């Protein structure tokens, strides 16, 4: 069996902690195995390991999430990178063709598609294993997992069973209903309907047949070349709604969608993360503070208070699902990003003139990690080392840097740094285009940099 985890989204419902590069699945607010907090994606990856599914799993994601996934999962996960955002149908097809063309999986193999962030028990992934057996022994084109509802919710979609076809461990699907009223939801539950948790499986040959009918490429490389021109369309709309033969497996364990602040805070490991105080008089208050200044909550009730470099939220928990609409117009660059080597926080940004900007960052590089050997076309940089020691390569020359060292880097200068110990740098950028895309990476790994840069210099 093959598993594809879909990792995308901008996470606006969990603003200001989530942004374009750090969606909800990467927020470290859940209880871990030790004293450290863990994110949703880390929790799911651990569960896949517990149930023997990790080695069969790939994560389909976009370029903006590549670094943070590699960092949080310590490079354990195989990634299938979507070069442009094109919704779930192109993303799933790209992943399936990667398995078929690059991994050489046969047409008869089963692929299960899961969201990257379900909040479930390990038994859920044991149920995922059952999808393979159902797809192989039934004539269904799609097999889904549906959650037995615990209450009539208007927040979820429902899988409605056929009244005429039923077997012991799965049933045929008649139709779907998306987010009904609570009254309608009660009626659906009485008819045996299940919550749709976005998990489904199929044989690779089914996707290939759909592509052939559309006259689309069935080889990964050919599909990738056309990717930018593909229509943005969901898998539900393009495939699920048009598929006639669908079955569903019921799951009666714990399942929850942690997509909003009110649901996320119910599962958080603690009611306070970061600097601050919640007074004894406050009731049902959660404080999450990523800033270096304290926040005090006095006499609050049913509140979530969240602060990050991207903004500050104070919201009634029940009203918090409406945050997406309020902040949808915000188009600021992410002020905090987590990377495979550490992360950075934007301290200040100023536009001096039409063609001159100044951006100040605080960069943290973990011991043993490195920035790539790179150059920039449109900006100069000044680095001030404030903590730790590192190896700095500048235009093919190596030196050791320590706190107090100031490094001048002009546009076009090739440079890289590796942390001997945990390293912190204040970086001041000046130029006409201060964007993350202004970077030419020559070598990523320190071993490659040493072999291809320093050895050449010695020769």
C-alpha positions as CSV (number, residue, x, y, z in Angstrom):
1,X,0.0,0.0,0.0
2,X,1.1,3.5,-0.8
3,X,0.1,6.6,1.2
4,X,0.2,10.2,0.1
5,X,-0.2,13.0,2.7
6,X,-1.5,16.2,1.3
7,X,0.2,19.2,2.9
8,X,-1.0,22.6,1.8
9,X,-3.0,25.6,2.8
10,X,-2.2,29.0,4.1
11,X,-3.8,28.5,7.5
12,X,-5.6,31.8,7.7
13,X,-8.0,30.4,10.3
14,X,-5.1,30.1,12.7
15,X,-3.7,33.6,12.0
16,X,-1.4,35.1,13.3
17,X,0.7,32.0,14.0
18,X,0.0,30.5,10.6
19,X,1.1,32.1,7.3
20,X,1.9,31.2,3.7
21,X,5.0,29.1,4.7
22,X,3.8,27.9,8.2
23,X,0.3,26.4,7.9
24,X,-1.6,25.0,10.8
25,X,0.0,21.6,10.6
26,X,3.4,23.0,11.6
27,X,2.3,24.8,14.8
28,X,4.1,23.2,17.8
29,X,1.3,23.3,20.3
30,X,0.4,19.7,20.9
31,X,1.7,17.4,23.6
32,X,4.7,15.3,22.6
33,X,6.3,12.2,24.0
34,X,8.8,14.2,26.1
35,X,8.7,17.7,27.5
36,X,8.8,19.2,23.9
37,X,5.7,20.3,22.1
38,X,5.0,18.8,18.7
39,X,3.1,19.9,15.6
40,X,0.3,18.1,13.8
41,X,2.5,16.8,11.1
42,X,5.1,15.5,13.6
43,X,2.3,13.8,15.5
44,X,0.9,12.1,12.4
45,X,4.4,11.0,11.3
46,X,4.9,9.4,14.7
47,X,1.6,7.6,14.3
48,X,2.5,6.3,10.9
49,X,5.7,5.0,12.4
50,X,3.8,3.3,15.2
51,X,1.5,1.5,12.7
52,X,4.2,0.5,10.3
53,X,3.1,2.8,7.5
54,X,5.9,5.4,7.5
55,X,8.1,3.8,4.9
56,X,5.2,3.6,2.5
57,X,4.3,7.3,2.9
58,X,5.2,10.4,0.7
59,X,4.1,14.0,1.4
60,X,2.8,16.0,-1.5
61,X,3.4,19.7,-0.9
62,X,4.5,23.0,-2.4
63,X,7.9,24.6,-2.6
64,X,7.1,27.0,0.3
65,X,6.7,24.1,2.8
66,X,9.6,22.0,1.7
67,X,12.1,23.4,4.2
68,X,9.8,23.3,7.2
69,X,8.7,19.7,6.5
70,X,12.4,18.6,6.2
71,X,13.2,20.4,9.4
72,X,10.3,19.1,11.5
73,X,10.6,15.5,10.2
74,X,14.4,15.5,10.2
75,X,14.5,14.6,6.4
76,X,12.7,11.3,7.0
77,X,9.8,11.9,4.7
78,X,9.9,11.5,0.9
79,X,8.5,14.7,-0.7
80,X,6.7,15.2,-4.0
81,X,7.0,18.9,-4.7
82,X,4.2,20.8,-6.5
83,X,5.9,23.5,-8.6
84,X,2.8,25.7,-8.6
85,X,-0.4,25.7,-6.6
86,X,-3.0,24.0,-8.7
87,X,-5.5,22.6,-6.1
88,X,-6.0,18.9,-5.1
89,X,-6.7,17.2,-8.4
90,X,-3.4,18.2,-10.1
91,X,-1.5,17.7,-6.8
92,X,-2.9,14.1,-6.3
93,X,-2.3,13.2,-10.0
94,X,1.3,14.5,-9.8
95,X,1.9,12.3,-6.7
96,X,0.3,9.2,-8.3
97,X,2.4,9.7,-11.5
98,X,5.5,10.0,-9.3
99,X,4.7,6.7,-7.8
100,X,4.0,5.1,-11.2
101,X,6.8,6.6,-13.3
102,X,9.6,7.3,-10.8
103,X,9.0,4.7,-8.1
104,X,7.9,2.1,-10.7
105,X,4.7,1.1,-8.8
106,X,2.4,-1.2,-10.8
107,X,-1.1,-0.1,-12.0
108,X,-2.7,-2.6,-9.6
109,X,-1.2,-1.0,-6.5
110,X,-3.4,0.9,-4.1
111,X,-2.8,4.5,-3.1
112,X,-4.5,6.1,-0.1
113,X,-4.8,9.9,0.1
114,X,-4.9,11.5,3.6
115,X,-4.8,15.1,4.9
116,X,-1.5,15.7,6.7
117,X,-3.1,16.9,9.9
118,X,-5.9,14.6,11.2
119,X,-6.2,14.5,15.0
120,X,-6.8,10.8,15.6
121,X,-5.8,7.8,17.6
122,X,-3.4,5.2,16.2
123,X,-6.3,2.9,15.4
124,X,-7.3,5.3,12.6
125,X,-4.2,4.3,10.7
126,X,-5.0,0.6,11.2
127,X,-8.3,1.4,9.5
128,X,-6.4,3.1,6.7
129,X,-4.7,-0.2,6.1
130,X,-8.1,-1.8,5.5
131,X,-8.7,0.4,2.5
132,X,-6.2,-1.7,0.4
133,X,-8.1,-4.9,1.0
134,X,-11.5,-3.3,0.2
135,X,-10.2,-1.8,-3.0
136,X,-8.7,-5.1,-4.1
137,X,-11.6,-7.4,-3.3
138,X,-14.5,-5.0,-4.4
139,X,-15.2,-3.6,-7.8
140,X,-15.2,0.0,-6.4
141,X,-13.2,2.7,-8.1
142,X,-12.9,4.7,-4.8
143,X,-12.9,3.6,-1.2
144,X,-13.4,6.2,1.6
145,X,-13.2,6.3,5.3
146,X,-16.1,7.8,7.1
147,X,-16.2,8.8,10.8
148,X,-19.2,7.8,12.9
149,X,-20.7,11.1,14.0
150,X,-20.8,11.9,17.7
151,X,-23.2,14.9,17.2
152,X,-25.1,16.6,14.4
153,X,-22.5,19.0,13.2
154,X,-23.0,21.6,10.4
155,X,-19.2,22.0,10.0
156,X,-18.5,18.7,8.1
157,X,-19.5,17.0,4.9
158,X,-21.5,13.7,5.1
159,X,-21.2,10.4,3.3
160,X,-24.7,9.0,2.7
161,X,-24.9,5.2,2.3
162,X,-27.0,3.5,-0.3
163,X,-30.2,2.0,1.1
164,X,-30.0,-1.0,-1.2
165,X,-26.4,-2.3,-1.0
166,X,-24.6,-3.1,2.2
167,X,-21.9,-5.5,3.4
168,X,-20.4,-6.3,6.8
169,X,-17.4,-4.0,6.8
170,X,-18.2,-1.4,4.2
171,X,-21.1,0.0,2.3
172,X,-21.8,1.5,-1.1
173,X,-22.1,5.3,-1.2
174,X,-25.2,6.9,-2.6
175,X,-24.2,10.6,-2.5
176,X,-22.5,13.3,-0.5
177,X,-23.9,16.3,1.4
178,X,-21.6,19.2,2.3
179,X,-22.1,21.1,5.6
180,X,-25.9,20.6,6.2
181,X,-27.9,22.4,8.8
182,X,-27.9,20.8,12.2
183,X,-31.5,19.6,11.7
184,X,-30.6,18.0,8.4
185,X,-27.4,16.6,10.0
186,X,-29.6,14.8,12.6
187,X,-31.7,13.3,9.9
188,X,-28.6,12.1,8.0
189,X,-27.1,10.5,11.1
190,X,-30.4,8.6,11.6
191,X,-30.0,7.3,8.1
192,X,-26.4,6.0,8.9
193,X,-24.5,8.9,7.2
194,X,-20.8,9.4,8.2
195,X,-18.6,12.4,8.5
196,X,-16.3,12.7,5.5
197,X,-12.8,13.0,6.8
198,X,-11.1,13.4,3.4
199,X,-9.5,10.0,3.3
200,X,-9.9,7.8,0.1
201,X,-8.1,5.2,-1.8
202,X,-7.9,3.8,-5.4
203,X,-5.8,1.8,-7.7
204,X,-3.2,3.7,-9.8
205,X,-4.9,2.4,-12.9
206,X,-8.0,4.3,-12.1
207,X,-6.2,7.7,-12.2
208,X,-4.4,6.6,-15.4
209,X,-7.7,5.9,-17.1
210,X,-9.1,9.3,-16.1
211,X,-6.0,11.0,-17.6
212,X,-6.2,8.9,-20.8
213,X,-9.9,9.9,-21.2
214,X,-8.9,13.5,-20.9
215,X,-5.9,13.2,-23.3
216,X,-3.5,14.2,-20.5
217,X,0.0,12.8,-20.0
218,X,0.4,9.6,-17.9
219,X,4.1,10.0,-17.3
220,X,5.4,12.1,-14.4
221,X,8.0,14.2,-16.4
222,X,5.5,15.1,-19.2
223,X,2.7,16.0,-16.6
224,X,5.2,18.1,-14.7
225,X,6.1,20.1,-17.8
226,X,2.4,21.1,-18.3
227,X,1.8,21.7,-14.6
228,X,1.8,25.5,-14.7
229,X,-0.9,25.6,-17.3
230,X,-3.3,23.1,-15.6
231,X,-6.7,24.3,-14.4
232,X,-7.0,24.8,-10.6
233,X,-9.6,22.2,-9.7
234,X,-10.3,20.0,-6.7
235,X,-10.1,16.2,-6.7
236,X,-13.6,16.1,-5.2
237,X,-15.1,18.1,-8.1
238,X,-13.1,16.5,-10.9
239,X,-13.1,12.9,-9.7
240,X,-15.2,12.0,-6.6
241,X,-18.4,13.7,-7.8
242,X,-18.1,11.9,-11.2
243,X,-17.3,8.5,-9.9
244,X,-20.2,6.1,-9.8
245,X,-18.9,3.2,-7.8
246,X,-17.7,4.3,-4.4
247,X,-17.6,2.4,-1.1
248,X,-17.0,3.7,2.5
249,X,-15.5,2.1,5.6
250,X,-16.9,3.3,8.9
251,X,-14.4,4.4,11.7
252,X,-15.8,4.7,15.2
253,X,-12.7,6.0,17.0
254,X,-11.7,9.5,18.0
255,X,-11.4,12.0,15.1
256,X,-11.2,15.8,15.1
257,X,-10.4,18.6,12.7
258,X,-8.2,21.1,14.4
259,X,-8.7,23.8,11.8
260,X,-9.8,26.7,14.0
261,X,-8.6,28.2,17.2
262,X,-11.6,27.0,19.3
263,X,-11.0,23.3,18.3
264,X,-7.2,23.6,18.4
265,X,-7.1,25.0,22.0
266,X,-9.3,22.0,23.2
267,X,-6.3,19.7,22.3
268,X,-3.4,21.9,23.2
269,X,-0.8,20.5,25.7
270,X,-1.0,23.7,27.9
271,X,-3.1,26.8,28.1
272,X,0.0,29.1,27.9
273,X,2.9,29.1,25.5
274,X,5.5,31.9,25.7
275,X,5.9,34.9,27.9
276,X,3.0,36.2,29.8
277,X,0.5,35.8,32.7
278,X,-3.1,34.6,32.8
279,X,-4.7,35.8,36.0
280,X,-6.5,33.3,38.3
281,X,-9.8,35.2,37.6
282,X,-9.5,34.3,33.9
283,X,-11.6,31.3,32.8
284,X,-11.0,29.1,29.7
285,X,-8.3,31.3,28.3
286,X,-5.4,30.2,26.1
287,X,-2.3,32.4,25.5
288,X,0.2,31.6,22.7
289,X,2.9,34.2,22.5
290,X,5.9,34.0,20.1
291,X,7.1,37.5,20.8
292,X,9.8,38.5,23.3
293,X,7.5,40.8,25.2
294,X,5.1,39.6,27.9
295,X,1.3,39.5,27.5
296,X,-1.0,39.7,30.5
297,X,-4.6,38.5,30.4
298,X,-6.7,39.8,33.4
299,X,-10.2,38.6,34.0
300,X,-10.7,37.2,30.5
301,X,-13.2,34.5,29.7
302,X,-13.4,32.1,26.8
303,X,-10.6,33.8,25.0
304,X,-7.7,32.9,22.7
305,X,-4.9,35.4,22.7
306,X,-2.2,34.7,20.0
307,X,0.8,36.9,19.1
308,X,3.5,36.4,16.5
309,X,5.6,38.7,14.3
310,X,2.7,38.5,11.8
311,X,0.2,40.1,14.2
312,X,-1.9,39.8,17.4
313,X,-5.2,38.2,17.8
314,X,-7.7,38.5,20.7
315,X,-10.8,36.6,20.1
316,X,-13.8,34.9,21.8
317,X,-13.2,31.2,21.1
318,X,-16.7,30.6,19.6
319,X,-16.1,33.6,17.2
320,X,-12.6,32.6,16.2
321,X,-13.6,30.6,13.1
322,X,-14.5,33.9,11.5
323,X,-10.9,35.1,11.5
324,X,-10.2,33.9,8.0
325,X,-12.6,36.4,6.4
326,X,-11.3,39.3,8.5
327,X,-7.6,38.8,7.6
328,X,-8.1,37.5,4.0
329,X,-7.1,41.0,2.7
330,X,-3.8,41.0,4.5
331,X,-1.0,40.5,2.0
332,X,2.1,41.0,4.1
333,X,5.1,38.8,3.7
334,X,5.5,36.2,6.4
335,X,7.4,37.7,9.3
336,X,8.5,34.3,10.7
337,X,9.6,31.2,8.9
338,X,10.8,27.8,10.1
339,X,13.4,26.2,7.9
340,X,15.3,22.9,7.8
341,X,18.4,24.6,9.3
342,X,16.5,26.7,11.9
343,X,14.5,29.8,11.2
344,X,14.3,33.5,11.0
345,X,12.2,36.4,12.3
346,X,11.7,39.8,10.6
347,X,12.5,42.5,13.1
348,X,12.0,45.6,10.9
349,X,11.1,46.5,7.3
350,X,11.4,50.0,5.8
351,X,10.9,51.3,2.2
352,X,13.3,54.3,1.9
353,X,12.7,55.2,-1.7
354,X,11.0,53.7,-4.7
355,X,14.1,51.5,-5.5
356,X,15.6,51.0,-2.0
357,X,14.4,48.9,0.9
358,X,15.8,47.8,4.2
359,X,14.9,44.6,6.0
360,X,16.3,43.4,9.3
361,X,16.2,39.7,10.3
362,X,17.2,37.6,13.3
363,X,18.4,34.3,12.0
364,X,18.9,31.2,14.1
365,X,20.9,28.2,12.7
366,X,20.9,24.9,14.7
367,X,24.2,23.3,15.6
368,X,25.5,21.2,12.7
369,X,23.1,22.8,10.2
370,X,24.1,25.2,7.3
371,X,22.8,27.7,4.9
372,X,23.4,26.9,1.2
373,X,26.3,28.3,-0.8
374,X,24.4,31.1,-2.5
375,X,24.4,34.6,-4.0
376,X,21.9,37.3,-4.5
377,X,21.2,39.6,-7.5
378,X,19.4,42.5,-6.0
379,X,20.5,43.0,-2.5
380,X,23.5,43.5,-0.2
381,X,23.7,42.0,3.3
382,X,25.5,42.8,6.5
383,X,25.7,39.9,9.0
384,X,26.5,40.5,12.7
385,X,27.2,37.4,14.7
386,X,25.5,37.7,18.1
387,X,25.7,34.1,19.4
388,X,27.7,30.9,18.8
389,X,30.5,30.0,16.4
390,X,30.4,29.0,12.7
391,X,32.3,28.2,9.6
392,X,31.8,31.0,7.0
393,X,32.7,30.5,3.3
394,X,33.0,33.7,1.4
395,X,33.9,33.7,-2.3
396,X,35.6,30.3,-1.9
397,X,37.5,31.3,1.3
398,X,36.9,29.7,4.7
399,X,37.1,31.4,8.1
400,X,35.8,30.9,11.6
401,X,33.3,33.5,12.9
402,X,32.4,34.4,16.5
403,X,30.1,36.8,18.3
404,X,31.0,40.4,17.4
405,X,32.1,39.6,13.9
406,X,30.6,41.7,11.1
407,X,30.4,40.2,7.6
408,X,29.8,42.4,4.5
409,X,28.2,40.6,1.6
410,X,27.6,42.4,-1.7
411,X,25.2,41.3,-4.4
412,X,26.9,38.6,-6.4
413,X,29.1,37.5,-3.5
414,X,29.0,33.7,-3.0
415,X,28.6,32.8,0.7
416,X,27.5,30.0,3.1
417,X,27.7,29.4,6.8
418,X,27.6,26.3,9.1
419,X,26.8,26.4,12.8
420,X,29.6,24.8,14.9
421,X,27.3,25.6,17.9
422,X,23.8,27.1,17.9
423,X,24.3,30.3,15.9
424,X,22.4,33.6,15.9
425,X,22.9,36.4,13.3
426,X,21.4,39.8,12.8
427,X,21.1,40.3,9.1
428,X,20.4,43.7,7.5
429,X,19.4,43.5,3.8
430,X,19.4,46.6,1.5
431,X,18.4,46.6,-2.1
432,X,15.7,47.1,-4.7
433,X,13.9,43.7,-4.3
434,X,14.0,42.2,-0.8
435,X,12.2,39.0,-1.6
436,X,13.0,35.4,-0.6
437,X,13.1,34.4,-4.3
438,X,16.2,36.6,-4.9
439,X,18.6,33.7,-4.2
440,X,20.8,31.5,-6.4
441,X,21.7,28.3,-4.6
442,X,24.9,26.7,-5.9
443,X,25.2,23.9,-3.4
444,X,22.9,22.8,-0.5
445,X,24.9,20.3,1.6
446,X,28.0,21.2,3.4
447,X,29.8,18.2,2.1
448,X,29.1,19.3,-1.4
449,X,30.3,22.8,-0.7
450,X,33.5,21.5,0.8
451,X,34.1,19.1,-2.1
452,X,33.2,21.5,-5.0
453,X,34.3,24.9,-3.5
454,X,37.1,24.4,-1.0
455,X,38.9,21.5,-2.7
456,X,38.9,23.5,-6.0
457,X,40.5,26.4,-4.1
458,X,43.2,24.1,-2.7
459,X,43.9,22.7,-6.1
